[in-house]
Amino acid sequence: MPIYAVTGASGQLGRLAVLELLSRGVPGSDVVAVVRTPGKAADLAGRGVQVREADYSRPSSLVVALADVDRLLLVSSSEPDRRVIHHTNVIEGARSTGTSRIVYTSMLNADATTNPLAEEHQDTERALRGAGIPFTLLRNGWYTENYTGQLDEYLRRGEILGAAGSGRISAATRRDYARAAVTALLQDEPGNRSYELGGPAFDLSELARVISEVTSTAVVYRDLSVGEYKSSLRQAGLDQGSAEFVAALDVSIAHGDLATDSQDLARLLGRPATPLAEVVRTATQRTTIH
């Protein structure tokens, strides 16, 4: 039986992917959780998962951790400006150990997006094409949790601030993306594949309306100019570089870079993506405001 590995397995997406593998009936002994700090994956070890220590920055540790791995889910690194180095180290480690397929969590519309996060994903995709290992690209859209994680603030302020205009966002939950990733990891398919993944699209005005309906608390979306949004972010405590980066994300949304009509996510899930109202309702149960 194949051995499946997941990098970043103590992180939010990676952990969900490991748990999804187990829920699909893959024995823990056939699952490798690649983590930087094994203690953070003690619960996975308790379920029989092979927890192996490795660091994206230490190629030799990756070679050891990926020994005998057949299929690898490469969860993208969380360190800006170092992702390409990290990902290339994983890819080279997988090639040296004979891994038969790499499934990589890339970015929605990676070929043409203006999103400031895209370049490192584009470079990683090029590295995969040059590695000679069959690969699957999971071009994930935004996490819905990027917004529901700020629900307390939205309810407190009564507004969502941004510069996204009426740009639509094909977001989905981490759990949905993890389930889709495991489907791609488990399926037997030749050659290279690419999936554009995202749920039903909404804009930030619709997000505010759904939050209002679910929580019975009025929330509106206030669209700002890019300059105004940067100023509001600075006032909230962000440094100049971070404010410019966050504002650039909204500009890319306004351009339509995080929207897709693709039904790839629903096909991999075997069902529609989790509805926005359901995600907000779940998040509401964890808030301190409502």
ZABAFI-796461 format. One record per residue: x, y, z of N, C-alpha, C in turn; chain. Coordinates in nm, 2 decimals. Layout:
BEGIN
((X Y Z) (X Y Z) (X Y Z) A),
...
//
This chain:
BEGIN
((0.08 -0.12 0.00) (0.00 0.00 0.00) (0.09 0.12 0.00) A),
((0.05 0.23 -0.07) (0.13 0.35 -0.08) (0.15 0.42 0.06) A),
((0.26 0.48 0.07) (0.29 0.57 0.19) (0.26 0.71 0.15) A),
((0.18 0.78 0.23) (0.14 0.92 0.20) (0.21 1.01 0.30) A),
((0.26 1.12 0.26) (0.32 1.22 0.35) (0.25 1.35 0.33) A),
((0.25 1.43 0.44) (0.19 1.56 0.44) (0.30 1.65 0.51) A),
((0.34 1.76 0.44) (0.43 1.85 0.50) (0.35 1.95 0.58) A),
((0.41 2.02 0.67) (0.34 2.12 0.76) (0.22 2.06 0.83) A),
((0.24 1.93 0.87) (0.13 1.85 0.93) (0.08 1.90 1.06) A),
((0.15 1.99 1.13) (0.10 2.04 1.26) (0.03 2.17 1.24) A),
((0.03 2.22 1.11) (-0.04 2.35 1.08) (-0.18 2.32 1.06) A),
((-0.26 2.43 1.03) (-0.40 2.42 1.02) (-0.45 2.33 0.90) A),
((-0.40 2.35 0.78) (-0.44 2.28 0.67) (-0.38 2.14 0.67) A),
((-0.25 2.13 0.70) (-0.18 2.00 0.70) (-0.24 1.90 0.80) A),
((-0.27 1.95 0.92) (-0.33 1.86 1.02) (-0.47 1.81 0.97) A),
((-0.55 1.90 0.91) (-0.68 1.85 0.86) (-0.66 1.75 0.75) A),
((-0.56 1.76 0.67) (-0.53 1.66 0.56) (-0.49 1.53 0.62) A),
((-0.41 1.53 0.72) (-0.37 1.40 0.79) (-0.50 1.33 0.85) A),
((-0.58 1.41 0.92) (-0.70 1.36 0.98) (-0.80 1.30 0.87) A),
((-0.80 1.37 0.75) (-0.88 1.33 0.64) (-0.83 1.19 0.59) A),
((-0.70 1.18 0.58) (-0.65 1.05 0.53) (-0.69 0.94 0.62) A),
((-0.68 0.96 0.75) (-0.72 0.86 0.85) (-0.87 0.83 0.84) A),
((-0.95 0.93 0.82) (-1.10 0.91 0.81) (-1.13 0.84 0.69) A),
((-1.05 0.84 0.58) (-1.07 0.76 0.46) (-1.03 0.62 0.47) A),
((-0.98 0.58 0.59) (-0.94 0.44 0.61) (-0.79 0.41 0.58) A),
((-0.71 0.52 0.56) (-0.57 0.49 0.54) (-0.51 0.46 0.68) A),
((-0.44 0.35 0.69) (-0.38 0.32 0.83) (-0.28 0.43 0.87) A),
((-0.28 0.45 1.00) (-0.18 0.55 1.04) (-0.04 0.52 1.01) A),
((-0.01 0.39 1.00) (0.13 0.35 0.97) (0.17 0.38 0.83) A),
((0.07 0.41 0.74) (0.09 0.45 0.60) (0.09 0.60 0.58) A),
((0.08 0.67 0.69) (0.07 0.82 0.68) (0.19 0.88 0.75) A),
((0.26 0.97 0.69) (0.38 1.04 0.74) (0.34 1.18 0.76) A),
((0.35 1.23 0.89) (0.33 1.37 0.92) (0.47 1.44 0.93) A),
((0.50 1.52 0.83) (0.63 1.59 0.83) (0.61 1.72 0.91) A),
((0.69 1.74 1.02) (0.67 1.85 1.11) (0.80 1.91 1.15) A),
((0.81 2.03 1.19) (0.93 2.09 1.24) (0.94 2.06 1.39) A),
((0.83 2.05 1.46) (0.83 2.03 1.60) (0.74 1.91 1.63) A),
((0.80 1.79 1.65) (0.72 1.67 1.67) (0.62 1.68 1.78) A),
((0.66 1.75 1.89) (0.57 1.76 2.00) (0.43 1.81 1.97) A),
((0.43 1.90 1.86) (0.30 1.96 1.82) (0.21 1.86 1.75) A),
((0.27 1.74 1.71) (0.19 1.64 1.64) (0.17 1.51 1.73) A),
((0.19 1.53 1.86) (0.18 1.41 1.95) (0.04 1.34 1.94) A),
((-0.06 1.42 1.92) (-0.20 1.36 1.90) (-0.20 1.27 1.78) A),
((-0.13 1.31 1.67) (-0.13 1.23 1.55) (-0.05 1.10 1.57) A),
((0.06 1.12 1.64) (0.14 1.00 1.67) (0.06 0.90 1.76) A),
((-0.02 0.95 1.84) (-0.11 0.87 1.92) (-0.21 0.79 1.84) A),
((-0.24 0.83 1.72) (-0.33 0.76 1.63) (-0.25 0.67 1.53) A),
((-0.12 0.65 1.56) (-0.05 0.56 1.48) (0.02 0.62 1.36) A),
((0.01 0.76 1.34) (0.08 0.82 1.23) (0.23 0.83 1.25) A),
((0.30 0.81 1.15) (0.45 0.83 1.16) (0.48 0.98 1.16) A),
((0.53 1.03 1.27) (0.56 1.17 1.28) (0.71 1.18 1.26) A),
((0.75 1.25 1.16) (0.89 1.27 1.12) (0.93 1.42 1.13) A),
((1.04 1.44 1.19) (1.09 1.58 1.20) (1.17 1.62 1.08) A),
((1.14 1.74 1.03) (1.21 1.80 0.92) (1.18 1.95 0.91) A),
((1.27 2.02 0.85) (1.26 2.16 0.83) (1.27 2.20 0.69) A),
((1.19 2.28 0.64) (1.20 2.32 0.50) (1.33 2.38 0.46) A),
((1.40 2.44 0.56) (1.53 2.51 0.54) (1.65 2.41 0.55) A),
((1.62 2.28 0.59) (1.73 2.19 0.60) (1.71 2.07 0.51) A),
((1.77 2.08 0.39) (1.74 1.97 0.29) (1.77 1.83 0.34) A),
((1.88 1.81 0.42) (1.91 1.68 0.46) (1.80 1.62 0.55) A),
((1.73 1.70 0.63) (1.63 1.65 0.71) (1.51 1.61 0.63) A),
((1.49 1.67 0.52) (1.37 1.64 0.43) (1.40 1.50 0.36) A),
((1.53 1.48 0.32) (1.56 1.35 0.26) (1.53 1.23 0.35) A),
((1.56 1.25 0.48) (1.53 1.15 0.58) (1.38 1.14 0.60) A),
((1.31 1.25 0.61) (1.17 1.24 0.64) (1.09 1.18 0.53) A),
((1.14 1.20 0.40) (1.06 1.15 0.29) (1.10 1.01 0.24) A),
((1.19 0.95 0.31) (1.23 0.81 0.28) (1.11 0.72 0.27) A),
((1.10 0.64 0.17) (0.99 0.55 0.14) (0.85 0.61 0.11) A),
((0.84 0.74 0.10) (0.72 0.80 0.07) (0.68 0.79 -0.08) A),
((0.56 0.75 -0.11) (0.52 0.73 -0.25) (0.45 0.86 -0.30) A),
((0.36 0.92 -0.22) (0.28 1.03 -0.26) (0.29 1.14 -0.15) A),
((0.32 1.26 -0.20) (0.35 1.37 -0.10) (0.25 1.49 -0.13) A),
((0.19 1.53 -0.02) (0.11 1.66 -0.02) (0.20 1.77 0.03) A),
((0.25 1.85 -0.06) (0.34 1.96 -0.02) (0.25 2.08 0.01) A),
((0.23 2.11 0.14) (0.15 2.23 0.19) (0.25 2.34 0.19) A),
((0.21 2.45 0.12) (0.30 2.56 0.10) (0.35 2.62 0.23) A),
((0.47 2.67 0.23) (0.54 2.73 0.34) (0.47 2.86 0.38) A),
((0.47 2.89 0.51) (0.41 3.02 0.55) (0.50 3.13 0.56) A),
((0.63 3.12 0.52) (0.73 3.22 0.54) (0.75 3.30 0.41) A),
((0.70 3.42 0.40) (0.71 3.51 0.28) (0.86 3.52 0.24) A),
((0.88 3.53 0.11) (1.01 3.55 0.05) (1.11 3.43 0.07) A),
((1.06 3.32 0.13) (1.14 3.20 0.15) (1.07 3.08 0.09) A),
((0.95 3.10 0.04) (0.87 2.98 0.00) (0.94 2.91 -0.11) A),
((0.99 2.98 -0.21) (1.05 2.91 -0.32) (1.17 2.82 -0.28) A),
((1.25 2.87 -0.19) (1.36 2.79 -0.14) (1.31 2.67 -0.06) A),
((1.21 2.70 0.02) (1.16 2.59 0.10) (1.10 2.48 0.01) A),
((1.02 2.52 -0.08) (0.95 2.43 -0.17) (1.05 2.35 -0.26) A),
((1.15 2.42 -0.31) (1.25 2.36 -0.39) (1.32 2.25 -0.31) A),
((1.35 2.28 -0.19) (1.42 2.18 -0.10) (1.33 2.06 -0.08) A),
((1.20 2.07 -0.07) (1.11 1.96 -0.05) (1.10 1.88 -0.18) A),
((1.09 1.95 -0.30) (1.08 1.89 -0.43) (1.21 1.80 -0.45) A),
((1.33 1.86 -0.42) (1.45 1.79 -0.44) (1.46 1.67 -0.35) A),
((1.42 1.69 -0.23) (1.42 1.57 -0.14) (1.33 1.46 -0.19) A),
((1.21 1.50 -0.24) (1.12 1.40 -0.29) (1.18 1.33 -0.41) A),
((1.25 1.40 -0.50) (1.31 1.34 -0.61) (1.42 1.24 -0.57) A),
((1.49 1.28 -0.47) (1.61 1.19 -0.43) (1.56 1.07 -0.37) A),
((1.44 1.07 -0.31) (1.39 0.95 -0.24) (1.29 0.87 -0.33) A),
((1.26 0.91 -0.45) (1.18 0.83 -0.54) (1.03 0.85 -0.52) A),
((0.99 0.96 -0.47) (0.85 0.99 -0.45) (0.78 0.99 -0.59) A),
((0.66 0.93 -0.60) (0.60 0.91 -0.74) (0.51 1.02 -0.78) A),
((0.46 1.10 -0.68) (0.37 1.22 -0.71) (0.38 1.32 -0.60) A),
((0.38 1.45 -0.64) (0.37 1.56 -0.55) (0.24 1.63 -0.58) A),
((0.16 1.65 -0.47) (0.04 1.74 -0.48) (0.07 1.87 -0.41) A),
((0.06 1.98 -0.48) (0.11 2.11 -0.42) (-0.01 2.21 -0.41) A),
((-0.01 2.27 -0.29) (-0.12 2.37 -0.27) (-0.07 2.51 -0.32) A),
((-0.11 2.54 -0.44) (-0.08 2.66 -0.51) (-0.18 2.77 -0.49) A),
((-0.20 2.86 -0.59) (-0.29 2.97 -0.57) (-0.38 2.98 -0.69) A),
((-0.51 3.01 -0.66) (-0.61 3.03 -0.77) (-0.56 3.12 -0.88) A),
((-0.59 3.08 -1.00) (-0.56 3.16 -1.12) (-0.41 3.20 -1.12) A),
((-0.33 3.11 -1.08) (-0.18 3.14 -1.07) (-0.12 3.18 -1.20) A),
((-0.17 3.14 -1.31) (-0.11 3.18 -1.44) (-0.12 3.33 -1.47) A),
((-0.22 3.39 -1.42) (-0.25 3.53 -1.46) (-0.28 3.63 -1.35) A),
((-0.28 3.59 -1.23) (-0.32 3.67 -1.12) (-0.22 3.78 -1.09) A),
((-0.27 3.89 -1.04) (-0.18 4.00 -0.99) (-0.16 4.00 -0.84) A),
((-0.22 3.90 -0.77) (-0.21 3.89 -0.63) (-0.06 3.89 -0.59) A),
((-0.02 3.97 -0.49) (0.12 3.97 -0.45) (0.18 3.84 -0.39) A),
((0.09 3.75 -0.36) (0.14 3.62 -0.31) (0.18 3.52 -0.43) A),
((0.14 3.56 -0.55) (0.14 3.47 -0.66) (0.28 3.43 -0.71) A),
((0.37 3.52 -0.71) (0.50 3.50 -0.77) (0.57 3.37 -0.71) A),
((0.57 3.36 -0.58) (0.63 3.24 -0.52) (0.57 3.11 -0.56) A),
((0.43 3.11 -0.58) (0.36 2.99 -0.63) (0.40 2.97 -0.77) A),
((0.40 3.07 -0.85) (0.44 3.05 -0.99) (0.58 2.99 -1.00) A),
((0.67 3.04 -0.92) (0.81 2.98 -0.93) (0.81 2.84 -0.88) A),
((0.73 2.81 -0.78) (0.72 2.67 -0.73) (0.67 2.58 -0.84) A),
((0.56 2.63 -0.91) (0.51 2.54 -1.02) (0.61 2.52 -1.13) A),
((0.70 2.62 -1.16) (0.80 2.60 -1.25) (0.90 2.50 -1.20) A),
((0.93 2.50 -1.07) (1.03 2.40 -1.02) (0.97 2.26 -1.03) A),
((0.84 2.25 -1.01) (0.78 2.12 -1.02) (0.78 2.07 -1.16) A),
((0.76 2.16 -1.26) (0.77 2.11 -1.40) (0.91 2.07 -1.44) A),
((1.01 2.13 -1.37) (1.14 2.09 -1.41) (1.20 1.97 -1.33) A),
((1.12 1.92 -1.23) (1.17 1.82 -1.15) (1.16 1.68 -1.20) A),
((1.07 1.66 -1.30) (1.05 1.53 -1.36) (0.96 1.44 -1.28) A),
((0.90 1.48 -1.17) (0.81 1.40 -1.09) (0.67 1.44 -1.13) A),
((0.58 1.34 -1.15) (0.44 1.37 -1.18) (0.38 1.46 -1.07) A),
((0.30 1.56 -1.10) (0.25 1.65 -1.00) (0.11 1.68 -1.02) A),
((0.04 1.73 -0.91) (-0.09 1.78 -0.92) (-0.09 1.92 -0.85) A),
((-0.14 2.02 -0.92) (-0.15 2.15 -0.87) (-0.29 2.18 -0.82) A),
((-0.30 2.21 -0.69) (-0.42 2.25 -0.62) (-0.42 2.40 -0.61) A),
((-0.48 2.47 -0.71) (-0.47 2.61 -0.70) (-0.59 2.66 -0.62) A),
((-0.56 2.67 -0.49) (-0.66 2.71 -0.39) (-0.69 2.85 -0.39) A),
((-0.82 2.88 -0.38) (-0.87 3.02 -0.36) (-0.85 3.06 -0.21) A),
((-0.91 3.17 -0.17) (-0.90 3.22 -0.04) (-0.96 3.13 0.06) A),
((-0.91 3.13 0.18) (-0.98 3.06 0.29) (-1.09 3.15 0.34) A),
((-1.21 3.09 0.36) (-1.32 3.17 0.42) (-1.28 3.22 0.56) A),
((-1.20 3.14 0.62) (-1.16 3.18 0.76) (-1.07 3.31 0.76) A),
((-1.02 3.35 0.64) (-0.95 3.48 0.64) (-1.05 3.59 0.68) A),
((-1.18 3.57 0.66) (-1.28 3.67 0.70) (-1.35 3.63 0.83) A),
((-1.39 3.50 0.84) (-1.46 3.47 0.97) (-1.37 3.47 1.09) A),
((-1.24 3.46 1.07) (-1.15 3.48 1.18) (-1.14 3.62 1.23) A),
((-1.20 3.72 1.16) (-1.21 3.85 1.20) (-1.35 3.89 1.25) A),
((-1.44 3.79 1.27) (-1.58 3.82 1.30) (-1.60 3.90 1.42) A),
((-1.52 3.88 1.52) (-1.53 3.97 1.64) (-1.52 4.11 1.61) A),
((-1.42 4.14 1.53) (-1.39 4.28 1.49) (-1.50 4.34 1.41) A),
((-1.55 4.26 1.31) (-1.66 4.31 1.23) (-1.79 4.34 1.31) A),
((-1.82 4.25 1.41) (-1.93 4.28 1.49) (-1.92 4.40 1.58) A),
((-1.79 4.41 1.63) (-1.77 4.52 1.72) (-1.77 4.66 1.65) A),
((-1.72 4.66 1.53) (-1.72 4.79 1.45) (-1.85 4.81 1.37) A),
((-1.92 4.70 1.34) (-2.04 4.71 1.26) (-2.01 4.73 1.11) A),
((-1.88 4.71 1.08) (-1.84 4.73 0.94) (-1.72 4.64 0.90) A),
((-1.71 4.62 0.77) (-1.59 4.55 0.72) (-1.53 4.66 0.63) A),
((-1.40 4.69 0.65) (-1.33 4.78 0.57) (-1.25 4.71 0.46) A),
((-1.24 4.77 0.35) (-1.16 4.71 0.24) (-1.15 4.80 0.12) A),
((-1.07 4.76 0.02) (-1.06 4.83 -0.11) (-1.08 4.73 -0.22) A),
((-1.17 4.63 -0.20) (-1.20 4.53 -0.30) (-1.31 4.56 -0.39) A),
((-1.37 4.67 -0.37) (-1.48 4.70 -0.46) (-1.59 4.60 -0.46) A),
((-1.64 4.56 -0.58) (-1.73 4.46 -0.60) (-1.67 4.33 -0.65) A),
((-1.54 4.32 -0.63) (-1.46 4.20 -0.67) (-1.52 4.08 -0.59) A),
((-1.53 3.97 -0.67) (-1.59 3.85 -0.61) (-1.48 3.75 -0.56) A),
((-1.51 3.67 -0.46) (-1.41 3.59 -0.39) (-1.46 3.45 -0.39) A),
((-1.40 3.35 -0.45) (-1.44 3.21 -0.45) (-1.37 3.14 -0.34) A),
((-1.41 3.17 -0.22) (-1.34 3.12 -0.10) (-1.40 2.98 -0.06) A),
((-1.33 2.91 0.02) (-1.38 2.79 0.08) (-1.31 2.76 0.21) A),
((-1.36 2.67 0.29) (-1.30 2.65 0.42) (-1.17 2.56 0.41) A),
((-1.09 2.57 0.51) (-0.97 2.49 0.51) (-1.01 2.34 0.51) A),
((-1.11 2.31 0.58) (-1.16 2.17 0.58) (-1.19 2.12 0.44) A),
((-1.26 2.20 0.36) (-1.30 2.17 0.22) (-1.17 2.15 0.14) A),
((-1.08 2.24 0.15) (-0.95 2.23 0.07) (-0.87 2.11 0.11) A),
((-0.87 2.08 0.24) (-0.80 1.96 0.29) (-0.87 1.83 0.23) A),
((-1.00 1.83 0.23) (-1.07 1.71 0.18) (-1.04 1.69 0.03) A),
((-1.04 1.80 -0.04) (-1.01 1.80 -0.19) (-0.86 1.76 -0.21) A),
((-0.77 1.80 -0.13) (-0.63 1.77 -0.14) (-0.61 1.62 -0.12) A),
((-0.68 1.56 -0.02) (-0.67 1.42 0.00) (-0.73 1.34 -0.11) A),
((-0.84 1.38 -0.17) (-0.89 1.31 -0.28) (-0.79 1.31 -0.40) A),
((-0.73 1.42 -0.42) (-0.63 1.43 -0.53) (-0.51 1.34 -0.50) A),
((-0.47 1.33 -0.37) (-0.36 1.25 -0.33) (-0.39 1.10 -0.34) A),
((-0.51 1.06 -0.32) (-0.54 0.92 -0.32) (-0.57 0.87 -0.46) A),
((-0.62 0.96 -0.55) (-0.66 0.90 -0.68) (-0.54 0.87 -0.77) A),
((-0.56 0.76 -0.84) (-0.46 0.71 -0.94) (-0.48 0.78 -1.07) A),
((-0.39 0.86 -1.11) (-0.41 0.93 -1.24) (-0.27 0.95 -1.30) A),
((-0.26 0.94 -1.43) (-0.13 0.96 -1.50) (-0.10 1.10 -1.53) A),
((0.03 1.13 -1.55) (0.07 1.27 -1.59) (0.05 1.37 -1.49) A),
((0.05 1.50 -1.53) (0.03 1.61 -1.45) (-0.11 1.66 -1.45) A),
((-0.16 1.71 -1.34) (-0.30 1.77 -1.33) (-0.30 1.90 -1.26) A),
((-0.40 1.98 -1.30) (-0.41 2.11 -1.23) (-0.56 2.14 -1.21) A),
((-0.59 2.18 -1.09) (-0.73 2.21 -1.05) (-0.74 2.35 -1.00) A),
((-0.84 2.43 -1.05) (-0.87 2.56 -1.00) (-0.98 2.54 -0.89) A),
((-0.95 2.58 -0.77) (-1.04 2.54 -0.66) (-1.09 2.66 -0.59) A),
((-1.22 2.67 -0.57) (-1.29 2.77 -0.50) (-1.43 2.74 -0.48) A),
((-1.50 2.80 -0.38) (-1.64 2.78 -0.36) (-1.72 2.88 -0.43) A),
((-1.85 2.89 -0.41) (-1.94 2.99 -0.47) (-1.89 3.13 -0.43) A),
((-1.88 3.21 -0.53) (-1.82 3.35 -0.51) (-1.92 3.44 -0.44) A),
((-1.86 3.53 -0.36) (-1.93 3.64 -0.29) (-1.84 3.76 -0.29) A),
((-1.90 3.88 -0.28) (-1.82 4.00 -0.26) (-1.83 4.04 -0.11) A),
((-1.76 4.14 -0.07) (-1.76 4.18 0.07) (-1.89 4.24 0.11) A),
((-1.96 4.30 0.02) (-2.10 4.34 0.06) (-2.19 4.23 0.10) A),
((-2.18 4.12 0.02) (-2.25 4.00 0.05) (-2.21 3.93 0.17) A),
((-2.08 3.94 0.20) (-2.03 3.88 0.33) (-2.09 3.96 0.44) A),
((-2.09 4.09 0.43) (-2.15 4.17 0.54) (-2.30 4.14 0.56) A),
((-2.37 4.12 0.45) (-2.51 4.09 0.46) (-2.53 3.95 0.53) A),
((-2.45 3.85 0.49) (-2.47 3.72 0.55) (-2.44 3.73 0.70) A),
((-2.33 3.80 0.74) (-2.30 3.81 0.88) (-2.41 3.88 0.95) A),
((-2.47 3.98 0.89) (-2.59 4.05 0.96) (-2.70 3.96 0.98) A),
((-2.73 3.87 0.88) (-2.85 3.78 0.88) (-2.82 3.67 0.99) A),
((-2.70 3.62 0.99) (-2.67 3.51 1.08) (-2.66 3.55 1.22) A),
((-2.61 3.67 1.25) (-2.58 3.72 1.39) (-2.69 3.81 1.44) A),
((-2.78 3.86 1.35) (-2.88 3.96 1.39) (-2.81 4.09 1.44) A),
((-2.69 4.11 1.39) (-2.62 4.23 1.42) (-2.58 4.30 1.29) A),
((-2.62 4.43 1.27) (-2.59 4.50 1.15) (-2.45 4.52 1.12) A),
((-2.40 4.47 1.01) (-2.27 4.49 0.96) (-2.27 4.53 0.81) A),
((-2.20 4.63 0.78) (-2.19 4.68 0.64) (-2.05 4.67 0.59) A),
((-2.04 4.67 0.45) (-1.90 4.68 0.39) (-1.88 4.82 0.35) A),
((-1.77 4.88 0.40) (-1.73 5.02 0.36) (-1.61 5.01 0.26) A),
((-1.64 5.04 0.14) (-1.53 5.03 0.04) (-1.45 5.16 0.04) A),
((-1.32 5.15 0.05) (-1.23 5.27 0.06) (-1.15 5.27 -0.07) A),
((-1.09 5.39 -0.09) (-0.99 5.40 -0.19) (-0.87 5.32 -0.14) A),
((-0.77 5.29 -0.23) (-0.66 5.21 -0.18) (-0.58 5.30 -0.08) A),
((-0.57 5.43 -0.11) (-0.49 5.51 -0.01) (-0.56 5.52 0.12) A),
((-0.69 5.53 0.12) (-0.77 5.54 0.25) (-0.76 5.40 0.32) A),
((-0.76 5.30 0.25) (-0.75 5.17 0.32) (-0.61 5.15 0.38) A),
((-0.50 5.19 0.31) (-0.37 5.18 0.36) (-0.36 5.26 0.49) A),
((-0.42 5.38 0.49) (-0.42 5.47 0.61) (-0.49 5.41 0.73) A),
((-0.61 5.34 0.70) (-0.68 5.27 0.81) (-0.60 5.16 0.86) A),
((-0.53 5.09 0.78) (-0.45 4.98 0.82) (-0.33 5.03 0.91) A),
((-0.27 5.14 0.87) (-0.16 5.20 0.95) (-0.22 5.24 1.09) A),
((-0.34 5.30 1.09) (-0.40 5.34 1.21) (-0.43 5.22 1.30) A),
((-0.45 5.11 1.24) (-0.48 4.98 1.32) (-0.35 4.92 1.37) A),
((-0.24 4.98 1.33) (-0.11 4.93 1.39) (-0.02 4.86 1.29) A),
((-0.05 4.84 1.16) (0.03 4.78 1.07) (0.14 4.87 1.02) A),
((0.26 4.82 1.00) (0.37 4.90 0.94) (0.34 4.93 0.79) A),
((0.42 5.02 0.73) (0.39 5.07 0.60) (0.39 4.95 0.50) A),
((0.49 4.87 0.51) (0.50 4.75 0.42) (0.39 4.66 0.43) A),
((0.35 4.63 0.55) (0.23 4.53 0.57) (0.10 4.60 0.52) A),
((0.08 4.73 0.54) (-0.04 4.79 0.50) (-0.04 4.79 0.34) A),
((0.07 4.81 0.28) (0.07 4.81 0.13) (0.04 4.67 0.08) A),
((0.09 4.57 0.15) (0.07 4.43 0.11) (-0.08 4.39 0.12) A),
((-0.14 4.42 0.23) (-0.28 4.39 0.26) (-0.37 4.46 0.16) A),
((-0.34 4.59 0.13) (-0.41 4.67 0.03) (-0.40 4.61 -0.11) A),
((-0.28 4.56 -0.14) (-0.26 4.50 -0.27) (-0.34 4.37 -0.29) A),
((-0.36 4.30 -0.18) (-0.45 4.18 -0.18) (-0.59 4.22 -0.23) A),
((-0.64 4.33 -0.17) (-0.78 4.38 -0.20) (-0.78 4.43 -0.35) A),
((-0.68 4.49 -0.39) (-0.67 4.54 -0.53) (-0.68 4.42 -0.62) A),
((-0.61 4.31 -0.59) (-0.62 4.19 -0.68) (-0.76 4.13 -0.67) A),
((-0.83 4.14 -0.56) (-0.97 4.09 -0.55) (-1.06 4.18 -0.64) A),
((-1.04 4.31 -0.64) (-1.11 4.40 -0.73) (-1.09 4.36 -0.87) A),
((-0.97 4.31 -0.91) (-0.95 4.28 -1.05) (-1.01 4.14 -1.08) A),
((-1.06 4.07 -0.98) (-1.12 3.94 -1.01) (-1.03 3.82 -1.00) A),
((-0.91 3.85 -0.94) (-0.81 3.74 -0.94) (-0.84 3.62 -0.85) A),
((-0.94 3.64 -0.75) (-0.97 3.54 -0.66) (-1.11 3.48 -0.68) A),
((-1.15 3.49 -0.81) (-1.28 3.44 -0.84) (-1.26 3.33 -0.95) A),
((-1.35 3.23 -0.95) (-1.34 3.13 -1.05) (-1.48 3.07 -1.07) A),
((-1.51 3.03 -1.20) (-1.63 2.95 -1.23) (-1.61 2.80 -1.22) A),
((-1.48 2.76 -1.20) (-1.45 2.62 -1.20) (-1.53 2.54 -1.10) A),
((-1.57 2.42 -1.13) (-1.64 2.33 -1.04) (-1.55 2.22 -0.99) A),
((-1.41 2.24 -1.00) (-1.32 2.14 -0.96) (-1.33 2.11 -0.81) A),
((-1.35 2.21 -0.73) (-1.36 2.18 -0.59) (-1.48 2.09 -0.56) A),
((-1.60 2.12 -0.61) (-1.71 2.04 -0.58) (-1.69 1.90 -0.63) A),
((-1.62 1.88 -0.75) (-1.60 1.75 -0.80) (-1.51 1.67 -0.71) A),
((-1.40 1.73 -0.66) (-1.31 1.66 -0.57) (-1.38 1.63 -0.44) A),
((-1.46 1.72 -0.39) (-1.53 1.70 -0.26) (-1.64 1.60 -0.28) A),
((-1.70 1.58 -0.40) (-1.82 1.50 -0.41) (-1.94 1.56 -0.36) A),
((-1.94 1.69 -0.34) (-2.05 1.77 -0.29) (-2.02 1.92 -0.31) A),
((-2.12 2.01 -0.29) (-2.09 2.15 -0.30) (-2.00 2.19 -0.18) A),
((-1.93 2.30 -0.20) (-1.85 2.36 -0.09) (-1.94 2.40 0.02) A),
((-1.88 2.41 0.14) (-1.96 2.45 0.26) (-2.02 2.59 0.24) A),
((-2.15 2.61 0.25) (-2.21 2.74 0.23) (-2.15 2.85 0.32) A),
((-2.14 2.97 0.27) (-2.09 3.08 0.35) (-2.17 3.10 0.48) A),
((-2.30 3.09 0.47) (-2.38 3.12 0.59) (-2.35 3.01 0.70) A),
((-2.32 2.89 0.66) (-2.29 2.78 0.75) (-2.15 2.81 0.82) A),
((-2.06 2.86 0.74) (-1.92 2.89 0.79) (-1.93 3.01 0.89) A),
((-2.01 3.11 0.86) (-2.03 3.22 0.95) (-2.10 3.18 1.08) A),
((-2.20 3.09 1.06) (-2.27 3.04 1.18) (-2.18 2.97 1.27) A),
((-2.09 2.88 1.22) (-2.00 2.81 1.30) (-1.90 2.91 1.37) A),
((-1.86 3.01 1.30) (-1.76 3.10 1.36) (-1.83 3.19 1.46) A),
((-1.96 3.22 1.45) (-2.04 3.29 1.54) (-2.04 3.22 1.68) A),
((-2.04 3.09 1.68) (-2.05 3.02 1.80) (-1.92 3.03 1.88) A),
((-1.81 3.08 1.82) (-1.69 3.09 1.89) (-1.65 3.23 1.92) A),
((-1.74 3.33 1.88) (-1.70 3.47 1.90) (-1.73 3.51 2.05) A),
((-1.67 3.61 2.09) (-1.69 3.67 2.23) (-1.79 3.78 2.23) A),
((-1.83 3.83 2.11) (-1.91 3.95 2.10) (-2.06 3.91 2.10) A),
((-2.09 3.80 2.03) (-2.23 3.77 2.01) (-2.27 3.64 2.08) A),
//
